[in-house]
Amino acid sequence: MGSTDSSTPFQLKDAPIDGHRPIKVRVIGAGYSGIYLGIRIPQRLRNVDLQIYEKEESVGGTWWVNRYPGCACDIPAHSYQYTFNPNPNWSSFYAPQQEIWAYLQGTAEKYGALRFVKLSHKVESCRWDDNRKKWILTVQRTDTKETFEDDADVLIAARGYLSDPAWPKIPGLKSFKGEVMHSARWNENYDFKNKRIGIIGNGSSAIQIVPSLQKIEGTQLSCFVRSKTWIISLFGDSAMMKLGLDPTQLEIAPEQRREFAENPEKFFQFRKTIETDIATLHDISIRGSPMQVGAMGYFSEKMKQRLSTKPEIADFLIPAFGIGCRRATPGPGYLEALVEDNVDFITDPIEAITPTGVNLKSGRSVPLDALVCATGFNTSSAPPFPVYGRGDLSLEARYKPFPTAYLSLAVDSFPNFFMMLGPNSAIGSGSLTVMLENEGDYIVKCIRKLQKEDYATMTVKPERVHDWSEYCHEYFKETVYTDTCHSWYKNEGGFGDRITGLWPGSTLHAVEALRAPRWEDYDWEVIEGNGENRLKWLGNGRSITHMPGEGENEWGGDPAWYIEPRFVDFPLPGRPEEDETLKMRPFSH
């Protein structure tokens, strides 16, 4: 190798190898993802100026915003929690919204994440400054309307995909004189008693809202339904039966919760059974698989039985597409509510909304006092605020013709920008919280590399984004997700031919893919002034661990940390490859 010419003689960096440079990180959103980052970044990194901007007046993300009656998780709650903070006190197998919000608030308090959260701070724009190698953020305080500018070395969008409500595009919506609300913008002060209520949609939110409103005294519900959907309890029934529980009894008795709290081993085995059950359902996503075919037959009959008094509803509602093409939900009480006398199941398309109700294309008019739009979220679009990368390229433009991000995390032309639960990051089966934890861990590793090795930027290569997109498209061809159905998993508002909502594989597949970043998939820029020597980060030959400490600490760390039992990997005598711990997860880098 030839020598490297440089006008400035090389000089050592006068700092220890582990004295990571100061770095500013800004996170947008304080739901499950933002709270996780608010815990792991201070735990695993040093010299980080961290702030988490949250536009609402509380943490919790979608579990603060969505407060409609019946709002609950539609997967087992004991899988919908952080691995490090299991909750033995869920009152139901599908925990209600208020409990999930309280769990998130409590977790943020317990682990100190609230120190970094700025509530009522709405990010209005983000723009990359390539000269300064920084993100420039415009932020508004929603309580005072004050606007200010901030900057960051690393920007993380942790806003999730269920945060930007999608209103129905129906003529006359704004002309309606009664009460109008979106499921994510619920008016908790409105009295539904003795009201004629229209509910547009039959996705996850509507399926939870209908049973609650149906029970209110004097209500008459008109459910405007255009899509078929599977109402199934796929994620949990078998686990409950293995645990000796009745799948029809979703409430968890106080004595059972008390036993979980007092007997950690029993609680762990309960969780383990649930996690194993949902983690091994991946084959149901494969079109024509025995698991998929068997489930379609079984749940079709179950739905017919529950709708037996109004078989015409079953004829319309039960799909021909595979289970999972559209998000399936257990929907406790939904089918039972549809057959009640005060519920009208309407499949005629809506032509227009009038000041007093709804006109159908069939010519029928439906008078209403209130209109509930359970029409979901904008999941296949960029954030509802402008994000500009290199060359003033907007993320909205980059997301055309469809959203894509390398490993769901990073986009080319957007340096030091990461996403939690970005495109292709939801899962069809398995634990979503495990998915987001591993995404967060990946991002922490990236920040550490930028800090430790004195890189100014890391930007995923466009070739790798293309490779990822191609991989996703090919993978989904054999799955039920590409069956003919309207689903937020797809681009173009749910009607496209690209799956942009789901990870291309199982949750465990994602965990393995995210375990160790492939640094070669990124382009790197060193900090200005570091010269040509890419190993300047090695510093002055010292480590903090053997340098003088501060205050009463003799050393900056433990100079003999490497013999501490907690850090030593003890191999098994004779046949170290038989280590049961290593057999529990894949051998991998």
N, C-alpha and C positions, 0 to 999 in steps of 0.2 A: 504493500500500500504506500502511496506517495504521501509526502508531508502536506499539511494544511497551511497555506499561507494566511497570515492575519496581520493586519496593520497594528493591532494592539497585542502585546505579549500576554500570554495566558496567566491569570492569577487565580489562586484558590479562592473559593467562597469561604469567607471567614464565619462559618456557622457549623454546628454539628450536623451529621447526616440526618438525624431525626428531628432537627429543629425546623419543622415545616413552616414555610412562609405564610404570613397572614393572607386570608382569602375571604371574600364576601360572597355569601350565598343567600339568594332570595327565593322563597317558596311561595307559590300562589295556591291558596286553599288550605283549610285546616279541618279536613274530614279524616277518614281512615288513613289516607296516604300522607297528608301533611303532618298529622300527629306522629305517625311513625318516623318521619324524617326529623321531627322535633325531638325525638328520643335518641335515635341512632347517630345523628350527626354529632351532637355534643359528646355522646358516649365514645365514639370511635375515632373522632378527629380532634385536632387541637388548632388553636389560632384561627378559628372560624367566627366571622361576624355573621350571625344567622338571624334572619327575620322571616316570619311567615305571615303573609298578608291574607286576611280573611274578610270578605266583603260583608258577611252577615254579622249579627251582634253576638254570636256564640260559635264555638267550635262545633263540629259534628257533620258538616257537609250536608249530604242528601238527607241525613237523619235529623237534621235541624230544620231543613227547608220543607220536607214532606211531613205534614202533620194531619193529613186527612184521616177520617175515621176508618179504623181497620188497618192502618198502615203497620206493616210488620215485615220482617225478612221472610223470604220464601225458600230459604235453605235452612237446614238445622242450625240453630243459634250457636250451638256448641262447636260448630265449625266456622262460624262467622265471628271470629274474635282473634285477637293477637295470640300467637303461640306462647308468648312469655307472660301473658296475663289472663289465664283462663278464668271464666266466671262461673262459679257453681250455683249462682242464684237466678239464672234465667227462669222466669215464671211459666214459660211456654216453650215447646219444641221449636216454634217459629216466634221468636221474641217480638214484642210490640215495639213500635218506634220510640216511645218514651224511654224504655229500658235501654235500647241500643244507644240513644243519645246520652243517657246518664252514664253508660259504660264508657263511652268515648270521652266524655267530660272528666270522669273519674280517672281514666287512664292517663289523660293529659296532665291532670293535677299530680297524680302519684309519681310520674316519671319526669316531671319538671318541664314538659313541653310548653306549658302556658307562658313560661318566661320569654319565649321568642315570638308569641302570637300577637299580632296587631289586629284586633277586631275592628269591624266597621271601616276597613281600609280596602277600597276597591281599586284593583289595578286596571287602568284605562288603556294603557299601551305599553309595549316593550319594543325597543329598537336596539339593534346591535351597532356599536360604534367600533369600526374596524381599526381606527387609529389608536384609540385608547384600549382596545381589546376588552371592552366592557359592555354589559347590557345597561341601557338607560330606560328606567321605568317611570311612567307617570302614574301617580297614585292619588286617589281622592278619598278623603275622610268623609264617609257617608253621613256622619252626624253633623258636621260643621260645613260640609261642602268645600273645605279647604283642599287645594290641589298642590302637590309638591313633587319634586323629582328625586329619584334615588338611582343608585347604580349598583351593579353586581358583577362579580367575575363569573359566577355560575347562576343560571336561572333554571328553576324546576317548576313545571306546571303540574300541580297535584290537585287539579280541580275535578278530576273524575269525568265520567261521561254521562252522569245523571244530574246535571246541575243547570242546564240551559233549557228551560221549558219550551216545548214545541206546541204552538197553538194551531188549531185546525184552520185550514185555508178554505173556509166556507163563506160564500157571499152573505153579507148582512150580520156577521157576528157582532160587530160593534153597535148595531142598531137595537139589539135586544134590551128591553127595559127592565127585565127582572135581574136577579142575582147571577153573575157569571164568575166562575172561578176555575182555575187550573188545579189539578191535583197537587202540584208543587207550589201553589200560591193559595192555600186554603184559607177561607174566612172562618175562623173558629168562633166568631160571634154570631154567625148567621143561624137562625132558628129554622130547621127544616120541617118542624112539626106541621102536619096538615098541608104540605106543599106538593105541587106537581113538579117532579124533578126529572130533567133529561140528563142522561149520562152518555157522552160520546166516547166510544172506544171500548175494547175488551182485552186490553193488555194487562200487565201485572197490577197496575194501580186500580183500574176499574174493577178487576176481579176481587180486590179487597174492599173497595168502596161500596159496591152494590149490597153485599150482605149486611153491612152496617146501616146504610140508609133505609133498607127495606124494613128493618125492625122498628124504625121510628114511628111513633103514633101518627096515623092519618096520612102517611106519605103514599104517593102514587108514582112509581118509577117507570120511565120510558127509556129502555136501554137500546141505543142505536149501535148496532153491531154489523160490521162488514167483513170481518175476518174469522176464519175458523181457528180454533186453538185447542191444544191439549190441556186438560185439567187433570193433573196427575200428581201423586205424591211419590215420585220416583226416588228423590233423595231423602230417605229417612225411614220409610216403612219397613224395609228389610232389616235395617239396623235396630229399629225399635223391637221387632219381633225377636231378633237375636238376643236382645237384652231382656226379653221377657215382658215387654211393655205392650200395651194395647195401642196400635197405630191410630185408632179413632179418638183416643184420649190425649189431646195435645197439651193440656195443662200439666205442669210439673208440680206435684203436691209439695206443700211446705216441708213435710217430713223427709221427702226425697231430696230436696234442696239442702236441708240441714245435714243429711247423711253425706252428701257430696262435699259439703264444707268441712265436715269433721273427719271424713275418710278420704284423704287425697288419692290413695291408690285405687279405690273403687271409682272415684271420679275420673282418674286418668284412664282406666280401662273402658269406662263409658265413652269418653272422648275418642279413644283409640278405635273402638268398634265403629263409631260414626265416620271417622276419617277414612278408615279402611274401606268402608262401604261405598262412600262417595268417590274415593280415588280409584276404585276398580270398575266404575261404570263407563269408562271411556268408549268401550266397543259399541255402546248404544248409538254413538254418533256416526258409525259406519253404515252406509246405506246397504240394506239387505243382510246385515249380520244377524245371526240367530238371536242375539239380545234385542236388537231393534225390532225384528219381526214379531218376536214373542211379546214384547212390551206393547206394540201397537194393538195386537189382538186382545191382550188382557185389559188394557186401559180403555179401549173402545167399548168393551162390554160393561166395564165399571161405570163409564159415563152414561151409557144407555140405561142402566139400572137406576142411577140417581135422577135421571130425567124421564122416567117411565110414565109419569102422569102427563107430560107434554112431549111426546116423542118427536114432534115436528122440530123442536129445538135441537134435539140430538141429531136429527137428519141434517140440519144446517151446520151445527157447531163442530161435530167430530170431523177432523181433517183426513184427507187422503195422503198428505205429506207426512214425512217421518217425524217421530218425536224428537224435538230439538231444533227443527228447521226454524221455528218461531219459539221464543223462550217459553218453555213449559213452566207451569206454576201449580203448586198444590191446591190453591184456592179454596181453603176451608169455608164451607157454607155457600159458595158462589152458585153452584148448580142447584142447590136446594132453594136458594132465594129466587132463581129464575122461574121456578114452577109455582111460586106463590101468587095469589090472586091480585096483589097490588103491584105486580111487575109485568110490564108489557115488553116483550122481546121483539124488537123491530129490525128487520133486515133490509127494508126498502132504503135506497140511498137518499141522503138529504140533498134537496135542491137548493134551499136557502134558509137562513135564519131570519125571522121577522121580529118586530118589537115585542110580540106576545108569544112566540113559540117557534116551531119548526115546520117548514113545508117539505114534504117528501116528493120525490119524482113521480110517485104513483098518483099524486094529486091530493093525498091525505094531508090534513093539517093537525099538528099535535100542540095544543096549548100548554105552556109551561110557566111556572113561577121562578124556577132556578135552572141553570144550565151548568153542568159539571163537565169540563173538558179533561178527560183522562187520556190525553193524546201523547203522552211520553215526552221525550227530550230530543234535542238536536244532537244526535250521537255520531253522525258521519260528517261533521263539519269542524272547522277550526274553532278555537275559543271565541267567545262573543266580544273580544277586544282585539285590536290589531297587534300582531307580532311580526316584526320585520327582521330578517336575517341579513346576510351579506348581500351587497348590491341592491339593498332596499327591497329584497324579495319578501313578499308577505307569506305567512304560513297558509293563509287562505288560498293564495295562488299556487303554492307548492302542493297543496292537497288536491289539486285538479290533475287528472280527471277523477281521482279517488284518494282518500287519505291513506298514507302509508308511512311507516317509521321503522327503522332498523330495530329488530327485536322488540318492537312496540315502544322504544325508548327515545330514539334519536333520529334527527332529520338532517340530510345534507344541506349545506349552506346556512346552517344555524349552529354556530360554534357554542360550546359550553351550555347547550340547551338540552334538557332532559324532560321526559314526561313520565308521570306515574299514571297507569291505566290509560295510555294513549291508544292509538289504533291497534287493533289485533291483540288486545291484552286481557279482555274478558275471557272467561272459560265456560265451556259447555257443561262440564262436570268437574267436581273437585272443589278445593278450597280457594276462594277468591282472595282471602286475606293472606294466605301463604304466598300467592302470586305477587301481591303488592309488597309484601315483606322482602321477597327476593329481588324485585325491581328496585326497591329502596337500597338494599345491600349493594347491588350492582352500581348504583349511582354514587354511593359512599366510596366505593373502591375507585371510581373515576376521579372524584374530588381529591382523594388522597394522592393519586398519581400526579395530578396537576400540581398539587402543593409540593409534594416531596421531590419531584424530578424537575421542578421549575419550568413547567410548560405553561405558556400563556393561553393556548387554546387546544382543544381537541374537537375535531369535526368528522363525523362519519363520512366515509367515502361514498360518492353517489353510486359507484358500482355495487357496493354492498347493499345499499337500499334497494337497488334494482334486483339483486340476487334474492333478497328477502321477499320482495313482492312476488317474484316469479315462483319462489318456493311456496308461499302461501296459496297462490292461485292454483298451483298444481295439486297441493295437498287436499284442498277442499273439494276437488272434483268428485271424490269418492265418498263424500260425507252427505248426511241429510241436510246440512246447512245450505246446500245449493239446490235443494228441492224447490218447487214452485210455491212460495209463500211470501207474505209481506212481513219483514222482520227488521228490527233495528240492527241486526248483525250485518246487514247488507248496505252498500253505498246507495247513492241516489235516493235518499229518504226511505230506504227499505225495499226498493224495487230493482236495484242494480244487480249486476252479475258478479260483483266482487264481495267477498266476505271481509269486512273491515273492522268488525267488532270482536272477533274471537281469535285466540291464540291457535296456531295451526298444530294442534296436538293436545296431549293431556296436561294437567297441572304439573305432574311429576316430570314430564318432558320439558316444560318451561323452566322448572327449578334447575334442572341439569344444564339447560342451555344458558341460563343466566349466572351459573355458579362462578365462572371465571371469565372475565371480559377478554375478548380477542382484540388486543391492542393494535394488531396489524390491520384491523378494519377501519382505523381512524387515521386522519391526517393530523400532524402535530406542528405547532409553532412554539419555539422557545421564547422565554422572556427576553425582551429587548435589552441589549447590553451584556448578555451572557457570552457573546462571541460564538466561535465555531465549535468549541469543545462541548459536546453533548453530555459529558460526565461531570460538569462543574457542580452538579447537585451533590456529589460525594462529599463536598464540604472540606473541613479542615482536619479530617482524620479522626474526629472525636464523635462520641455518642453522648446524648444527654444523660444516659444512665450512669456514666462514671464522672460526670462533671459536678462541681459543687452545687448543692441544692439551695433552696431558699428557706429562710426562717430556721426552724428547728430541724429541717431535713438535711442530713449530711450530704446526700447525693441527689441528683436529679431524677433518679430511678433506683432500681436495684441492680448493682453491678454484677450480681450472680443470679439473675432471674432465671437463667436457662437451666438451672438444676432444681428449680421449684417443681414439685410433683405435678402441679396443675398445668405446667407447660411441657412436661416430658411425655413423649409418646412411647409407652412401654410395650414392646412386642411380646407376643406369646412365645414361651420357650419351645424349641423344637420345630413347630410349624406356625410361624407368625401369620401365614395367610389364612389361618382358621379363625382369626379374630372375629367374633360375632358382631362387634360394632361396625367393622368395615363391610361385613356382609349385608348389613341392613340398608346400605345405599350403594350406588354404583361406584366402581373403581373409575376414577376420572381425574383429570388435572384440576 
